[in-house]
Amino acid sequence: MQKKYSNKIVEKIVELGFSVSDFAKSEYKDNVYNITRIQYNDTPLNFEFAELPNSFDYFRYRHNLFDKKYTLTALSPSSGNLNFVRTLERFNYWIVHHVNRYIEEEKTPDLWEESNFEYEEFEFVDINFDENIAFTTKEKLQLNKGLDILFLELKEKYNLLDEKSKFVENEIKYLREAAERTNKIDWKNITITVLIKIIYDVAKENLDVNSLFLLLKSTVKIIQLAS
């Protein structure tokens, strides 16, 4: 592959919010094509640019799907070829619809494994929010478990769109960071304000306000903001 096209791949990776170090480039030749392979980290996810033997400028492509077997697609298009711009569009699609889904699955916590997802089985730490001291490591772990459950339950039950999901995620991230830098009394006051803000914002688009309050009540039970 010519350097001008190879550089365009780097630009696309950065444009999509990744570091170039997240991907590895390799080249090989099969019976027909000069292949440039782009692999996402140390995973089975690869995208291959198959350069036509008689041209620097036209390609076919194939890639691994994000499915149970990481299926490798057949070369596309099945007949004819694509210029580099069109092939790069397919690379863009692969990252958005396969690499990003892989990343989302890897980053999603398994709440069944971590906390059995049953509040009554959770090994509570007795947190005194009237103390003007920092949280212990165990206390912060408990706070994070409660916040994890709150975010995933809100996202799944109320079908939060990207913008709303990002809003809730940012608010919860703010609470996590606050637990690292504030004392227990201040964090309790901050959290009550943020939880009210979240429920108000989500409830604007959901009529089932009562279930929202029940969800927040369960979260408060885990975090132990109230008895």
C-alpha positions as CSV (number, residue, x, y, z in Angstrom):
1,M,0.0,0.0,0.0
2,Q,1.3,3.4,-0.9
3,K,2.2,5.7,2.0
4,K,-0.4,8.3,1.2
5,Y,-3.1,5.7,1.7
6,S,-1.4,4.2,4.8
7,N,-1.3,7.7,6.3
8,K,-5.1,8.1,5.6
9,I,-5.7,5.1,7.7
10,V,-3.8,6.7,10.6
11,E,-5.8,9.9,10.2
12,K,-9.1,7.9,10.3
13,I,-8.1,6.1,13.5
14,V,-7.3,9.4,15.2
15,E,-10.5,11.0,13.9
16,L,-12.5,8.2,15.5
17,G,-11.0,8.9,18.9
18,F,-8.4,6.1,19.1
19,S,-4.7,6.2,19.6
20,V,-2.6,4.8,16.7
21,S,-1.0,2.5,19.2
22,D,-4.4,0.7,19.6
23,F,-3.9,-0.8,16.2
24,A,-1.1,-2.8,14.5
25,K,-0.3,-2.7,10.8
26,S,1.2,-5.7,8.9
27,E,1.5,-6.6,5.3
28,Y,1.6,-9.9,3.4
29,K,0.9,-11.2,-0.1
30,D,-1.5,-14.0,-0.9
31,N,-1.9,-15.7,-4.2
32,V,-3.5,-12.6,-5.8
33,Y,-3.4,-9.5,-3.6
34,N,-1.0,-7.4,-1.6
35,I,-2.7,-7.3,1.8
36,T,-2.5,-4.6,4.4
37,R,-3.9,-5.9,7.7
38,I,-5.0,-3.5,10.5
39,Q,-5.5,-5.4,13.8
40,Y,-7.2,-3.9,16.9
41,N,-4.9,-4.5,19.8
42,D,-4.3,-8.2,20.6
43,T,-7.7,-9.3,19.5
44,P,-9.2,-11.4,16.6
45,L,-10.5,-8.2,15.1
46,N,-8.8,-7.4,11.8
47,F,-9.5,-5.4,8.7
48,E,-7.7,-6.2,5.5
49,F,-7.2,-3.9,2.5
50,A,-6.6,-6.1,-0.5
51,E,-4.7,-4.1,-3.1
52,L,-5.4,-5.2,-6.7
53,P,-2.3,-6.7,-8.4
54,N,-2.4,-4.3,-11.3
55,S,-3.1,-1.1,-9.4
56,F,-2.1,1.0,-6.4
57,D,-5.4,2.7,-6.3
58,Y,-8.1,0.0,-6.2
59,F,-9.0,-2.4,-3.5
60,R,-11.2,-5.1,-2.1
61,Y,-11.6,-5.7,1.6
62,R,-12.6,-8.2,4.3
63,H,-12.8,-8.1,8.1
64,N,-13.7,-10.0,11.2
65,L,-17.1,-9.4,12.6
66,F,-17.9,-8.9,16.3
67,D,-19.8,-12.2,16.8
68,K,-19.2,-15.3,18.7
69,K,-16.7,-16.7,16.2
70,Y,-15.2,-13.4,15.0
71,T,-16.2,-14.5,11.5
72,L,-14.0,-13.4,8.7
73,T,-16.1,-12.0,5.8
74,A,-15.5,-12.9,2.2
75,L,-13.7,-10.4,0.0
76,S,-15.9,-7.5,-1.0
77,P,-17.2,-6.4,-3.4
78,S,-17.8,-9.8,-4.8
79,S,-17.2,-8.5,-8.2
80,G,-15.4,-5.3,-9.2
81,N,-13.4,-3.2,-6.8
82,L,-13.4,0.1,-4.9
83,N,-11.2,3.1,-4.9
84,F,-9.4,3.9,-1.6
85,V,-11.9,6.5,-0.4
86,R,-14.8,4.0,-0.6
87,T,-12.7,1.3,1.0
88,L,-11.8,3.6,3.9
89,E,-15.5,4.2,4.4
90,R,-15.8,0.4,5.0
91,F,-12.9,0.6,7.5
92,N,-14.8,3.4,9.3
93,Y,-17.9,1.2,9.4
94,W,-15.9,-1.7,10.8
95,I,-14.5,0.3,13.7
96,V,-17.9,1.9,14.6
97,H,-20.0,-1.2,14.4
98,H,-17.5,-4.0,15.4
99,V,-14.5,-2.6,17.2
100,N,-16.6,-0.3,19.3
101,R,-19.1,-3.0,20.2
102,Y,-16.2,-5.2,21.3
103,I,-14.8,-2.4,23.5
104,E,-18.2,-1.8,25.0
105,E,-18.6,-5.4,26.0
106,E,-15.1,-5.6,27.5
107,K,-15.6,-2.5,29.6
108,T,-19.1,-3.3,30.8
109,P,-18.9,-4.7,34.4
110,D,-20.4,-8.1,35.2
111,L,-22.5,-7.1,38.1
112,W,-23.7,-10.7,38.6
113,E,-20.1,-11.8,39.1
114,E,-19.0,-8.8,41.1
115,S,-21.9,-8.4,43.5
116,N,-24.4,-11.2,42.6
117,F,-26.7,-8.3,41.7
118,E,-28.8,-9.1,44.7
119,Y,-28.7,-6.2,47.2
120,E,-29.5,-8.5,50.2
121,E,-26.4,-10.6,49.4
122,F,-24.1,-7.7,49.1
123,E,-21.5,-7.5,51.9
124,F,-22.2,-4.1,53.2
125,V,-19.6,-1.8,54.7
126,D,-21.0,0.3,57.5
127,I,-20.4,3.8,56.2
128,N,-20.9,6.8,58.6
129,F,-21.6,9.8,56.4
130,D,-21.5,12.1,59.3
131,E,-17.7,11.7,59.6
132,N,-15.5,14.5,58.3
133,I,-12.9,12.0,57.0
134,A,-12.0,10.4,53.7
135,F,-13.5,7.1,52.5
136,T,-11.6,3.9,53.0
137,T,-10.8,1.6,50.1
138,K,-13.6,-0.8,50.9
139,E,-16.1,2.1,51.3
140,K,-15.2,3.4,47.9
141,L,-15.6,0.0,46.4
142,Q,-19.2,-0.1,47.8
143,L,-19.9,3.3,46.4
144,N,-18.7,2.3,42.9
145,K,-20.8,-0.9,42.9
146,G,-23.9,1.1,43.7
147,L,-23.2,3.7,41.0
148,D,-22.5,0.9,38.5
149,I,-25.9,-0.6,39.1
150,L,-27.6,2.7,38.9
151,F,-26.1,3.6,35.5
152,L,-26.7,0.2,33.9
153,E,-30.3,0.0,35.2
154,L,-31.1,3.5,34.0
155,K,-29.5,2.8,30.6
156,E,-31.3,-0.6,30.1
157,K,-34.7,0.1,31.6
158,Y,-35.2,3.6,30.2
159,N,-33.5,3.2,26.8
160,L,-31.4,6.2,27.2
161,L,-30.3,7.8,23.9
162,D,-26.6,8.6,23.4
163,E,-26.9,12.2,24.6
164,K,-28.9,11.2,27.7
165,S,-26.7,8.2,28.4
166,K,-23.6,10.4,28.2
167,F,-25.2,12.9,30.6
168,V,-25.9,10.2,33.3
169,E,-22.5,8.6,32.7
170,N,-20.7,12.0,33.3
171,E,-22.7,12.7,36.5
172,I,-21.8,9.3,37.9
173,K,-18.2,9.8,36.9
174,Y,-18.3,13.1,38.8
175,L,-19.5,11.2,41.9
176,R,-16.7,8.7,41.6
177,E,-14.1,11.4,41.3
178,A,-15.7,13.3,44.2
179,A,-15.3,10.2,46.5
180,E,-11.6,10.4,45.9
181,R,-11.1,14.0,46.9
182,T,-13.9,14.9,49.4
183,N,-14.8,13.9,52.9
184,K,-17.9,11.8,53.7
185,I,-20.1,14.6,54.7
186,D,-19.4,16.7,51.6
187,W,-19.8,13.7,49.3
188,K,-23.2,12.9,50.8
189,N,-24.4,16.4,50.1
190,I,-23.0,16.4,46.6
191,T,-24.6,13.0,45.8
192,I,-28.1,13.9,47.0
193,T,-27.9,16.9,44.7
194,V,-26.7,14.9,41.7
195,L,-29.2,12.1,42.2
196,I,-32.0,14.6,42.2
197,K,-30.6,16.1,39.0
198,I,-30.4,12.7,37.3
199,I,-33.9,11.7,38.2
200,Y,-35.3,15.1,37.1
201,D,-33.5,14.9,33.8
202,V,-34.4,11.3,33.0
203,A,-38.0,11.7,34.2
204,K,-38.6,14.4,31.6
205,E,-38.7,11.7,28.9
206,N,-40.1,8.9,31.0
207,L,-43.6,8.8,32.5
208,D,-42.8,6.0,35.0
209,V,-41.4,8.3,37.6
210,N,-42.3,5.9,40.5
211,S,-40.0,3.2,39.2
212,L,-37.2,5.8,38.9
213,F,-37.6,6.7,42.6
214,L,-37.6,3.0,43.5
215,L,-34.3,2.5,41.5
216,L,-32.7,5.4,43.3
217,K,-33.9,4.1,46.6
218,S,-32.2,0.8,45.9
219,T,-29.0,2.6,45.0
220,V,-29.1,4.7,48.1
221,K,-29.5,1.4,50.1
222,I,-26.3,0.0,48.6
223,I,-24.4,3.3,49.1
224,Q,-26.0,3.6,52.5
225,L,-26.8,7.3,52.2
226,A,-29.9,6.5,54.3
227,S,-31.2,3.6,56.3
